[in-house]
Amino acid sequence: QVQLVESGGGLVQAGGSLRLSCAASGTIFSINDMGWYRQAPGKQRELVATITSGGRTNYADLVKGRFTISRDNAKNTVYLQMNSLKPEDTAVYYCNAFVTILGPHWGQGTQVTVSS
């Protein structure tokens, strides 16, 4: 069984920064892609950023240049540094990890609220 635990969400003013973390634990041989998704009220869940085990990254256009995804493979942890936050970034942020053999897993979500 694999668990993903997110941390780092909260309330911040527009223009501020937050850093999200997501640690995977359990029976893990290896993790392929890891990523962050978000879901705002009344909207579908959308991709924010992904990173391969080799460090190749992919970002949604809305966050390019403001957000940075990184990972520590030894700790099975993925991070999301969010700078220049905007009110429209307000959402529940979910961590995702594709665990070898076991498939995709999701975290419970962490709330990010950006005030104007």
Backbone bond lengths (Angstrom), bond angles and torsions (degrees), N, CA, C in turn:
res aa  C-N    CA-C-N  psi(-1)  N-CA   C-N-CA  omega(-1)  CA-C   N-CA-C  phi
1 Q - - - 1.460 - - 1.522 109.41 -
2 V 1.317 116.07 139.72 1.461 122.31 -177.66 1.514 109.16 -119.26
3 Q 1.315 115.67 136.33 1.464 121.25 175.93 1.513 109.89 -122.43
4 L 1.320 116.04 140.58 1.459 122.38 174.11 1.527 107.55 -116.10
5 V 1.308 116.62 126.12 1.460 121.63 -178.72 1.521 109.07 -120.28
6 E 1.333 115.53 118.51 1.455 121.74 -179.53 1.520 110.45 -95.96
7 S 1.318 115.41 153.91 1.459 121.43 175.00 1.518 108.74 -153.73
8 G 1.325 115.59 163.71 1.452 120.26 173.73 1.512 115.77 106.44
9 G 1.320 118.04 -5.00 1.455 119.07 178.01 1.515 111.60 -72.32
10 G 1.331 115.92 173.43 1.452 119.62 179.23 1.505 112.15 160.79
11 L 1.329 114.61 -164.87 1.466 122.45 -179.49 1.521 108.86 -105.48
12 V 1.315 116.30 131.73 1.461 121.24 -179.89 1.523 109.06 -144.23
13 Q 1.317 116.68 151.88 1.452 120.44 177.08 1.533 110.60 -78.89
14 A 1.306 115.86 155.57 1.459 120.41 176.76 1.530 109.83 -55.46
15 G 1.327 115.18 136.99 1.454 120.73 -176.50 1.511 114.04 92.93
16 G 1.321 116.16 -11.28 1.454 121.11 -178.56 1.512 112.84 -84.19
17 S 1.331 114.62 -174.17 1.468 121.43 -175.99 1.519 110.79 -132.31
18 L 1.318 114.70 152.64 1.453 122.89 171.92 1.520 108.29 -143.96
19 R 1.334 116.01 153.06 1.457 120.71 175.19 1.517 108.97 -125.05
20 L 1.314 115.82 120.05 1.449 121.80 177.48 1.528 109.91 -95.57
21 S 1.323 115.06 145.86 1.460 121.18 175.52 1.518 108.86 -128.51
22 C 1.312 116.22 150.76 1.461 121.35 177.06 1.522 107.83 -144.98
23 A 1.328 115.41 117.37 1.464 121.28 -178.60 1.520 110.04 -109.28
24 A 1.308 115.76 130.48 1.466 121.79 177.37 1.518 109.18 -97.97
25 S 1.322 115.08 138.23 1.469 120.17 178.62 1.524 109.51 -140.54
26 G 1.331 115.03 162.64 1.453 119.52 179.71 1.516 110.95 118.26
27 T 1.313 115.26 -155.05 1.463 121.14 -178.78 1.521 108.34 -82.93
28 I 1.330 115.75 95.67 1.458 121.18 -175.09 1.510 109.57 -126.23
29 F 1.335 115.72 118.78 1.467 119.33 173.42 1.522 108.59 -82.31
30 S 1.309 114.88 -50.14 1.465 120.74 175.40 1.519 108.46 -163.54
31 I 1.320 115.29 162.61 1.461 121.60 178.87 1.510 108.83 -120.94
32 N 1.300 116.31 129.30 1.463 120.65 177.19 1.533 108.41 -82.27
33 D 1.316 117.40 -113.40 1.454 120.03 -179.28 1.528 111.34 -72.94
34 M 1.316 115.47 145.22 1.461 122.87 170.01 1.525 107.39 -126.95
35 G 1.319 115.41 154.59 1.453 116.40 -177.99 1.497 113.60 -164.20
36 W 1.317 114.11 173.14 1.459 122.69 176.22 1.523 108.83 -123.39
37 Y 1.311 114.85 137.21 1.447 123.53 175.56 1.517 107.35 -127.93
38 R 1.328 116.46 163.04 1.455 119.08 177.31 1.517 110.49 -142.63
39 Q 1.328 114.05 154.88 1.460 120.09 178.64 1.521 108.74 -139.02
40 A 1.322 114.87 117.57 1.455 121.42 176.56 1.527 108.62 -91.17
41 P 1.328 118.08 158.23 1.466 120.95 -179.67 1.529 111.55 -55.77
42 G 1.319 116.21 129.45 1.448 120.99 177.45 1.514 115.10 78.38
43 K 1.331 116.63 4.31 1.460 120.30 -178.30 1.522 110.49 -121.25
44 Q 1.317 115.78 163.26 1.454 120.97 176.69 1.521 110.22 -78.93
45 R 1.330 114.39 156.14 1.460 119.29 175.35 1.524 108.90 -66.14
46 E 1.345 115.77 136.78 1.452 120.23 -177.83 1.517 111.23 -130.62
47 L 1.321 114.48 152.74 1.452 119.99 178.37 1.527 110.58 -70.90
48 V 1.317 115.13 138.68 1.463 120.76 173.92 1.531 109.50 -106.20
49 A 1.331 115.90 -54.41 1.465 120.26 -178.79 1.522 109.13 -163.42
50 T 1.320 115.46 150.62 1.461 121.18 175.18 1.522 109.58 -133.73
51 I 1.330 115.21 159.55 1.460 120.72 178.07 1.514 108.68 -146.08
52 T 1.330 116.30 134.36 1.460 120.97 178.71 1.522 109.84 -81.59
53 S 1.321 115.77 171.34 1.459 119.30 178.21 1.526 111.32 -64.92
54 G 1.327 116.16 -23.05 1.457 120.54 178.15 1.519 113.96 -88.84
55 G 1.348 116.51 -3.01 1.456 120.03 175.48 1.521 115.83 98.51
56 R 1.327 116.93 5.10 1.457 118.52 178.06 1.533 108.85 -76.26
57 T 1.331 115.80 132.79 1.467 120.65 -173.70 1.519 112.51 -113.44
58 N 1.328 114.25 157.89 1.462 121.98 176.96 1.519 107.21 -144.41
59 Y 1.338 116.91 134.97 1.464 121.20 -176.90 1.524 111.49 -127.57
60 A 1.313 115.09 147.73 1.454 119.88 168.58 1.521 108.37 -67.89
61 D 1.322 116.40 146.36 1.459 120.23 -177.85 1.530 111.83 -57.23
62 L 1.325 116.74 -34.70 1.464 120.59 -175.19 1.527 112.83 -66.08
63 V 1.331 118.02 -19.89 1.462 120.09 -175.80 1.524 113.10 -115.58
64 K 1.317 117.63 -3.62 1.466 120.29 -179.06 1.525 110.59 -58.68
65 G 1.318 115.01 134.71 1.456 119.99 -179.90 1.516 114.26 85.83
66 R 1.321 117.58 -12.45 1.480 121.27 179.46 1.520 112.15 -114.58
67 F 1.334 117.01 -35.95 1.468 121.81 -177.55 1.519 109.83 -108.10
68 T 1.330 115.84 147.68 1.461 121.81 176.43 1.522 109.41 -133.30
69 I 1.328 115.85 125.15 1.460 120.86 177.13 1.524 108.71 -100.51
70 S 1.315 115.87 141.87 1.458 121.32 177.30 1.526 108.23 -148.88
71 R 1.335 116.00 169.18 1.456 118.71 -179.80 1.520 110.18 -150.88
72 D 1.324 114.02 155.17 1.460 122.26 174.31 1.524 105.89 -118.93
73 N 1.319 117.03 102.11 1.462 120.46 -175.25 1.532 112.03 -64.18
74 A 1.313 117.04 -33.11 1.467 119.86 -179.95 1.520 111.99 -65.43
75 K 1.339 115.83 -28.28 1.466 121.09 -178.86 1.527 111.75 -103.28
76 N 1.324 117.82 1.70 1.480 121.45 -176.28 1.529 110.74 50.28
77 T 1.302 115.89 45.58 1.461 121.59 -174.59 1.524 110.05 -127.52
78 V 1.326 115.01 139.94 1.460 121.65 175.81 1.522 108.22 -121.31
79 Y 1.319 115.77 145.30 1.460 122.14 -177.86 1.526 109.94 -122.88
80 L 1.323 114.94 156.76 1.459 120.88 172.11 1.517 107.95 -137.27
81 Q 1.319 115.97 108.10 1.460 121.45 174.75 1.519 108.23 -88.13
82 M 1.321 115.90 120.46 1.458 120.96 -176.80 1.526 109.14 -116.05
83 N 1.310 116.09 116.28 1.465 122.86 179.22 1.518 110.19 -115.63
84 S 1.316 115.28 163.75 1.479 121.00 178.55 1.520 111.12 49.23
85 L 1.309 115.40 48.54 1.459 120.03 -176.15 1.520 111.68 -65.90
86 K 1.327 114.44 146.27 1.463 122.12 -179.09 1.536 108.76 -121.08
87 P 1.332 117.36 155.83 1.467 118.43 177.53 1.531 113.13 -54.55
88 E 1.314 116.75 -32.35 1.474 119.36 -179.93 1.525 113.23 -72.58
89 D 1.318 118.02 -5.49 1.460 121.12 172.65 1.529 111.68 -82.45
90 T 1.314 116.84 -6.52 1.460 120.65 179.24 1.517 110.53 -61.01
91 A 1.328 115.94 125.57 1.469 121.55 -177.08 1.525 109.13 -178.31
92 V 1.324 114.90 171.45 1.461 120.11 166.72 1.527 106.53 -89.56
93 Y 1.311 115.65 126.60 1.462 121.52 -178.00 1.535 109.13 -100.85
94 Y 1.327 115.13 130.03 1.458 121.77 -177.49 1.528 110.31 -116.62
95 C 1.296 114.65 138.18 1.449 121.90 174.65 1.531 108.90 -92.02
96 N 1.323 116.02 143.80 1.461 121.80 177.67 1.519 109.29 -133.22
97 A 1.322 116.11 140.25 1.459 120.72 177.25 1.525 109.25 -140.21
98 F 1.332 115.82 132.64 1.462 120.07 176.31 1.520 107.36 -97.60
99 V 1.335 114.54 104.09 1.456 120.80 -175.79 1.525 109.26 -88.85
100 T 1.316 116.26 130.87 1.462 121.26 -179.55 1.523 110.94 -52.00
101 I 1.336 115.53 131.19 1.470 125.41 -179.78 1.534 112.17 75.85
102 L 1.330 117.77 -43.85 1.470 120.81 -174.20 1.522 113.72 -83.10
103 G 1.341 116.95 -23.10 1.449 119.37 177.47 1.521 114.11 92.95
104 P 1.348 116.55 -165.22 1.469 121.24 -175.11 1.521 112.74 -75.14
105 H 1.317 115.04 143.39 1.459 123.10 175.94 1.512 109.26 -133.60
106 W 1.339 115.23 149.86 1.463 121.64 -179.15 1.525 110.40 -121.53
107 G 1.329 114.41 148.13 1.454 120.27 170.66 1.513 110.25 -82.53
108 Q 1.324 116.12 177.75 1.461 121.21 -175.93 1.525 112.14 -82.46
109 G 1.307 116.98 -13.93 1.464 121.38 179.66 1.511 112.28 97.45
110 T 1.326 115.62 147.98 1.460 122.02 175.60 1.520 108.74 -135.34
111 Q 1.320 115.99 135.10 1.469 120.86 -175.14 1.525 110.84 -80.31
112 V 1.309 115.87 132.18 1.463 122.83 171.79 1.521 107.11 -120.55
113 T 1.327 115.81 122.73 1.462 121.49 179.92 1.522 108.94 -123.93
114 V 1.326 116.06 124.53 1.454 121.68 -179.27 1.529 107.91 -114.12
115 S 1.316 116.13 118.13 1.460 120.56 -178.72 1.521 110.10 -92.05
116 S 1.331 115.43 148.59 1.474 120.14 -179.08 1.507 111.52 -89.81
